[in-house]
């Protein structure tokens, strides 16, 4: 499975290969991120096709549960996924009965963008560079994701800080850029984009709830998309040679996908996976 059918998993793999491990097996691929064990999308068993009726049964060569115990023993969170961009589900019910959750996501892509209906010309977009700006971006993301968190705010904060340390190192290696969108000098929205060949993959798009429904998110997505499509990313892209395709992941059941679509992104993949979450204490 050297080349993945899904652009989502292809670009996910790019990030894992930088600071984690990718292990090719006969029936699946392992993505493992020891530096952030609570990041379930960094701990994945990726199969070519969805589970059959035997995948949730232990004690045989095709058992996904045995694969998980062998490859990611003791992992607090993990994902069983399959490389099918068409949304195929397979036999997921036996896993749900064992406590797994079904995750439905979509991958959106764009080769061109246009201003969203709530385009805010007052939003100032600039790279995040100083210690204070990185801290501010982390605070924005924690505030943005707090409402939909599955654990405590402390757990969410630890996760965000670890991820932002990762992205800062990637920016220092000139693999991408983290951006903030500012209104009256205050960071209202934030996101990162990282290059994989002709692809630009967005990461952790978030808006401070205080600036919700004002276009701070869609404006930032539009302006950063233009920057990357035009090739205006010094040190990362040759001047004037932009990426060919921008890639964005979103929860298929959450309104964020509509925000990205308002800029010109189109849903091109639907991905189904099974998530094992750490027990809540």
C-alpha positions in Angstrom: 0.0 0.0 0.0 2.8 2.4 -0.9 0.4 4.9 -2.5 -2.9 5.5 -0.8 -6.1 6.0 -2.7 -7.2 8.7 -0.3 -5.5 12.1 -0.4 -6.5 12.4 3.3 -4.5 9.4 4.4 -1.7 10.2 1.9 -1.2 13.5 3.5 -1.7 12.1 7.0 1.1 9.7 6.4 3.4 12.6 5.4 3.0 14.1 8.9 3.5 10.8 10.7 6.6 10.0 8.7 8.2 13.2 10.0 8.0 12.6 13.7 6.5 9.1 14.1 6.7 5.7 12.5 5.1 4.1 9.5 5.2 0.3 9.3 4.1 -1.6 6.2 2.5 -5.0 6.9 1.1 -7.5 4.5 -2.6 -6.6 5.2 -2.4 -3.1 6.5 -0.1 -0.1 7.3 0.6 1.2 10.9 0.8 4.9 11.6 2.3 5.5 15.1 3.1 8.8 16.8 4.8 7.9 20.2 5.4 11.6 20.9 1.7 12.2 21.2 0.0 8.9 22.2 -3.4 10.7 22.9 -3.6 11.7 19.2 -5.8 9.0 17.8 -5.3 10.1 14.2 -1.6 9.6 14.8 -2.1 6.0 15.8 -3.8 4.2 13.0 -4.1 0.8 11.4 -5.0 1.5 7.8 -6.5 -1.4 5.8 -7.2 -1.3 2.0 -10.9 -2.2 2.5 -13.6 -2.0 5.2 -14.0 -4.7 7.8 -15.7 -8.0 7.0 -17.8 -10.0 9.4 -14.7 -11.7 10.8 -12.6 -8.7 11.5 -14.0 -8.1 15.0 -13.4 -11.8 16.0 -10.2 -12.7 17.8 -8.0 -15.6 17.2 -7.5 -15.8 13.5 -5.2 -14.2 10.9 -7.7 -11.6 9.8 -8.6 -10.3 13.2 -8.3 -6.5 13.4 -8.5 -6.6 17.2 -5.5 -8.9 17.3 -3.7 -6.6 14.9 -4.4 -3.6 17.2 -3.2 -5.4 20.3 0.0 -6.5 18.5 0.8 -3.2 16.8 -0.3 -0.6 19.3 -0.3 -2.4 22.7 -1.7 -0.2 25.5 -2.4 2.8 23.2 -5.0 4.9 25.0 -6.6 6.0 21.7 -6.3 4.5 18.2 -8.1 4.3 14.9 -9.0 1.4 12.6 -9.4 2.9 9.2 -9.7 1.8 5.6 -8.4 3.4 2.4 -11.8 3.8 0.7 -12.6 7.4 -0.3 -16.1 6.3 -1.3 -17.5 6.1 2.2 -17.8 2.3 2.3 -18.7 1.1 5.8 -18.4 -2.7 5.9 -19.2 -4.7 9.0 -18.8 -1.9 11.6 -21.6 -3.0 14.0 -19.5 -5.7 15.9 -16.9 -3.1 16.7 -19.5 -0.7 18.0 -20.8 -3.4 20.3 -17.2 -3.6 21.7 -17.1 0.1 22.4 -15.6 1.6 19.3 -17.1 4.8 17.8 -17.9 5.3 14.1 -16.2 8.4 12.7 -17.3 9.9 9.4 -15.1 12.5 7.8 -14.8 14.2 4.5 -11.8 15.4 2.6 -12.3 18.6 0.7 -10.0 19.9 -2.0 -9.5 23.1 -4.0 -7.5 24.1 -7.0 -8.9 27.6 -7.0 -10.8 29.7 -4.4 -13.1 32.8 -4.3 -14.0 35.2 -1.5 -16.7 33.8 0.9 -20.0 35.7 1.5 -18.6 37.0 4.9 -15.3 38.1 3.6 -13.8 40.5 6.2 -11.3 42.9 4.6 -10.3 44.1 8.1 -8.7 40.7 8.9 -4.9 40.9 8.8 -3.2 37.6 7.9 0.4 37.0 8.9 2.7 34.1 9.7 3.0 33.0 13.4 6.6 33.5 14.4 7.2 34.7 17.9 6.8 32.7 21.1 3.9 35.0 22.1 2.2 34.4 18.7 2.5 30.6 19.0 1.1 30.7 22.5 -1.8 32.9 21.3 -2.5 30.4 18.4 -2.6 27.6 20.9 -5.1 29.5 23.1 -7.3 30.2 20.1 -7.4 26.5 19.2 -8.2 25.4 22.7 -11.0 27.9 22.8 -12.2 26.8 19.4 -12.3 23.1 20.2 -13.4 23.2 23.8 -17.1 23.0 23.0 -16.6 19.8 21.1 -14.0 18.2 23.2 -14.3 14.5 24.3 -12.2 14.9 27.5 -11.1 17.7 29.9 -9.9 21.1 28.9 -6.5 20.1 30.4 -6.3 17.1 28.1 -7.2 19.3 25.1 -4.6 21.8 26.1 -1.9 19.2 26.3 -2.9 17.8 22.9 -2.9 21.2 21.3 0.5 22.2 22.8 2.1 19.0 21.6 0.7 19.4 18.1 1.8 23.1 17.9 5.3 22.1 19.0 5.3 19.7 16.1 4.1 22.3 13.6 6.5 24.9 14.8 9.4 22.5 14.2 8.0 21.8 10.7 7.8 25.5 10.0 11.4 25.9 11.1 12.3 23.1 8.6 10.5 25.2 5.9 7.9 22.5 5.3 5.0 24.9 5.8 3.7 28.0 7.6 1.4 28.6 10.5 -0.9 31.7 10.2 -2.9 33.9 12.4 -5.9 36.1 11.3 -6.0 39.3 13.4 -8.8 41.8 14.0 -7.8 44.9 15.9 -4.5 43.3 16.8 -6.1 40.3 18.4 -5.7 36.8 16.9 -9.2 35.8 15.9 -8.5 32.7 13.8 -5.5 30.4 13.1 -4.4 27.5 10.9 -1.4 25.9 9.2 -0.6 24.7 5.8 2.2 22.2 4.9 3.5 21.1 1.6 3.7 17.6 0.3 4.9 17.9 -3.3 2.1 19.5 -5.3 -0.3 19.2 -2.4 -0.9 21.7 0.5 -2.5 20.2 3.5 -4.4 22.4 6.0 -4.1 21.6 9.7 -6.1 22.6 12.9 -8.3 25.4 11.6 -9.8 27.2 14.5 -11.6 30.5 15.4 -11.8 32.1 18.8 -15.6 31.9 19.7 -15.5 35.6 20.5 -15.1 36.2 16.8 -17.6 33.6 15.6 -19.9 34.2 12.6 -17.9 37.3 11.5 -16.0 35.6 8.7 -12.7 35.4 10.6 -12.4 31.7 9.7 -13.5 31.7 6.0 -11.5 34.9 5.3 -8.4 33.3 6.7 -8.9 30.1 4.8 -9.4 32.1 1.6 -6.5 34.4 2.0 -4.1 31.6 2.9 -5.4 29.5 0.1 -4.6 32.3 -2.3 -1.1 32.6 -0.9 -0.4 28.9 -1.5 -2.0 28.6 -4.9 -0.1 31.7 -6.1 3.2 30.5 -4.7 3.8 33.4 -2.3 5.4 31.3 0.4 9.1 32.3 0.7 11.4 29.5 1.6 8.7 26.8 1.1 7.6 27.2 -2.5 9.6 28.6 -5.5 8.3 32.2 -6.1 5.2 32.1 -8.3 5.0 28.3 -8.3 2.0 27.4 -6.1 0.7 24.1 -5.1 -1.7 22.4 -7.5 -4.2 21.2 -4.9 -5.2 22.2 -1.4 -6.4 19.5 1.0 -8.6 19.9 4.0 -10.1 17.4 6.4 -13.4 18.0 8.2 -16.0 16.1 10.3 -18.7 15.1 7.9 -21.4 16.0 10.5 -19.9 19.4 11.5 -20.6 22.9 10.0 -16.9 23.5 9.3 -17.2 21.8 6.0 -19.7 24.4 4.9 -17.3 27.2 5.8 -14.6 25.6 3.6 -17.1 25.1 0.8 -18.0 28.8 0.9 -14.5 29.5 -0.2 -14.5 27.0 -3.1 -13.4 23.7 -1.5 -15.4 20.7 -2.7 -15.9 17.4 -0.8 -14.1 14.8 -2.9 -13.8 11.9 -0.4 -15.9 10.4 2.4 -14.0 8.4 4.9 -15.3 6.1 7.6 -13.2 4.8 10.5 -13.6 3.2 13.9 -12.1 5.0 16.9 -11.0 3.5 20.2 -11.0 6.2 22.8 -9.3 6.3 26.2 -11.8 5.7 29.0 -13.0 8.9 30.7 -12.0 9.1 34.4 
